[in-house]
Amino acid sequence: MDYRRFLNGIGMRRQSGSYLTGLLESVQDIPDMISLAGGLPNPSLFPILSGTFKLKDGEEVYLDENTMTEVQQYSSSQGYPPFRQWCERFIKSYHDPPCWENADESKTKIMVTSGAAEAYTKVLEMCVKEGDKVLVEIPTFSSAIDNLLTLGAEPLGVQGDDHGMIPGELRSVMSKWKPEDADNPHSDVPKLILETVWSQVFFPSIQMAGC
């Protein structure tokens, strides 16, 4: 599938790597080269040499000086590489999503974010245009609604339960459109679904609280 049809102007112009990243890669293998382009601090200035972290189950995790130096230094904007590699193995093992093994630009990649809000904000900014309709599970994050309204989009609420969006409710909301509308680039059929995993986990508690 050509996923570019789901992108807005910002998403189409966004590149997978920045100009600075390409510049750093072009000089990093030059012998005796000291590049100031990345603004990387000298590791000798890092305040922490090593550390031991005790987990709740009593296990202790030790980070030696090499590892501690690595985690205190600037890393890839897509996330700490060893952690991303672990995430790739986990997702492949448990979900095996389509396009995972593709070798071209449609190959699935992972980017680590600081949390759900940053993740869906990045997606909305790259996909939503003014006037777009977006399916939103009820309940959802208030900040998600704020982001959609700021982008000029119209959130369409779909009641959910502890399994996610209720199929009958989703069918009712989508009954305005025909399946072939999805192939019409000028149709206003919703092209995104914003799910809220935490509401599915805590839905029984939400019901008891009368929310």
For each residue, the residues with C-beta under 8 A, 3 or more apart:
1: 106
2: 5
3: 6 7 106
4: 7 12
5: 2 185
6: 3 11 127 191 192
7: 3 4 10 11 12 126 127
8: 11 12 126 127 128 129
9: 12 13 129
10: 7 13 14 125 126
11: 6 7 8 14 125 126 127
12: 4 7 8 9
13: 9 10
14: 10 11 126
15: 18
16: 109
17: 21 22
18: 15 21 22 77
19: 22 23
20: 23 24 37 38
21: 17 18 24 25 77
22: 17 18 19 25 26
23: 19 20 26 27 37
24: 20 21 27 28 35 37 38
25: 21 22 28
26: 22 23
27: 23 24 30 33 35 37
28: 24 25 33 35
29:
30: 27 33
31:
32:
33: 27 28 30
34:
35: 24 27 28 38
36: 39
37: 20 23 24 27
38: 20 24 35 74
39: 36 74
40: 73 74
41: 45 46 73 74
42: 45
43: 46 69 72 73
44:
45: 41 42
46: 41 43 49 68 69 72 73
47:
48: 51 68 72
49: 46 65 68
50: 62 63 64 65 68
51: 48 62 63 68
52: 60 61 62 63
53: 60 61 62 63
54: 58 59 60
55: 58 59 60 61
56:
57:
58: 54 55
59: 54 55
60: 52 53 54 55
61: 52 53 55
62: 50 51 52 53
63: 50 51 52 53 67 68 71
64: 50 67 68
65: 49 50 68 69
66: 69 70
67: 63 64 70 71
68: 46 48 49 50 51 63 64 65 71 72
69: 43 46 65 66 72 73
70: 66 67 73 75
71: 63 67 68 75 80
72: 43 46 48 68 69
73: 40 41 43 46 69 70
74: 38 39 40 41
75: 70 71 79 80 81
76: 79 80 81 84
77: 18 21
78: 84 109 110 111 112
79: 75 76 83 84 87 110 111 112
80: 71 75 76 83 84 112
81: 75 76 84 85
82: 85 86
83: 79 80 86 87 112
84: 76 78 79 80 81 87 88 110 111 112
85: 81 82 88 89
86: 82 83 89 90
87: 79 83 84 90 91 110 112
88: 84 85 91 92 110
89: 85 86 92 93
90: 86 87 93 94
91: 87 88 94 95 97 100 110
92: 88 89 95 96 100
93: 89 90 96
94: 90 91
95: 91 92
96: 92 93 100
97: 91 100 108
98:
99: 102 106 107 108
100: 91 92 96 97 107 108
101: 107
102: 99 106 107 108
103: 107
104: 107
105:
106: 1 3 99 102
107: 99 100 101 102 103 104
108: 97 99 100 102
109: 16 78
110: 78 79 84 87 88 91
111: 78 79 84
112: 78 79 80 83 84 87
113: 116 118 119 122
114: 118
115: 118 119
116: 113 119 120 141
117: 120 121 141 143 144
118: 113 114 115 121 122
119: 113 115 116 122 123
120: 116 117 123 124 141 144 147 194
121: 117 118 124 125 147
122: 113 118 119 125 126
123: 119 120 126 127 192
124: 120 121 127 128 134 147 148 151 153 192
125: 10 11 121 122 128 151
126: 7 8 10 11 14 122 123
127: 6 7 8 11 123 124 191 192
128: 8 124 125 132 134 148 151 153 192
129: 8 9 132 151 152 153
130: 151 152 153
131: 152 153 154 188
132: 128 129 151 152 153 154 188 190 191 192
133: 153 154 155 156 188 189 190
134: 124 128 148 153 154 155 156 190 191 192 193 194
135: 156 158 165 170 173 174 190 192 193 194
136: 140 144 145 148 155 156 157 158 194
137: 140 157 158 160 164 165 193 194 195 196 199
138: 157 158 159 160
139: 160 196 199 206 211
140: 136 137 144 145 194 196 199
141: 116 117 120 144 145 196
142: 145 146
143: 117 146 147
144: 117 120 136 140 141 147 148 155 194 196
145: 136 140 141 142 148 149 155
146: 142 143 149 150
147: 120 121 124 143 144 150 151
148: 124 128 134 136 144 145 151 153 154 155
149: 145 146 152 153 155
150: 146 147
151: 124 125 128 129 130 132 147 148
152: 129 130 131 132 149
153: 124 128 129 130 131 132 133 134 148 149
154: 131 132 133 134 148
155: 133 134 136 144 145 148 149 194
156: 133 134 135 136 173 190
157: 136 137 138 173
158: 135 136 137 138 165 166 169 170 173
159: 138 165 166 169
160: 137 138 139 163 164 165 166 169 196 199 200 203
161: 164 166 200 203
162: 200 201 203 204
163: 160 166 200
164: 137 160 161 195 200
165: 135 137 158 159 160 169 170 193 195
166: 158 159 160 161 163 169 170
167: 170 171
168: 171 172
169: 158 159 160 165 166 172 173
170: 135 158 165 166 167 173 174
171: 167 168 174 175
172: 168 169 175
173: 135 156 157 158 169 170 176
174: 135 170 171 177 190
175: 171 172
176: 173
177: 174 181 182 187 189
178: 181
179: 182
180: 183 184
181: 177 178 184 187 189
182: 177 179 187 189
183: 180
184: 180 181 187 189
185: 5
186:
187: 177 181 182 184
188: 131 132 133
189: 133 177 181 182 184
190: 132 133 134 135 156 174 193
191: 6 127 132 134
192: 6 123 124 127 128 132 134 135
193: 134 135 137 165 190
194: 120 134 135 136 137 140 144 155
195: 137 164 165
196: 137 139 140 141 144 160 199 200
197: 200 201
198: 201 202
199: 137 139 140 160 196 202 203 206
200: 160 161 162 163 164 196 197 203
201: 162 197 198
202: 198 199 205 206
203: 160 161 162 199 200 206 207
204: 162 207 208
205: 202 208 209
206: 139 199 202 203 209 211
207: 203 204 210 211
208: 204 205
209: 205 206
210: 207
211: 139 206 207
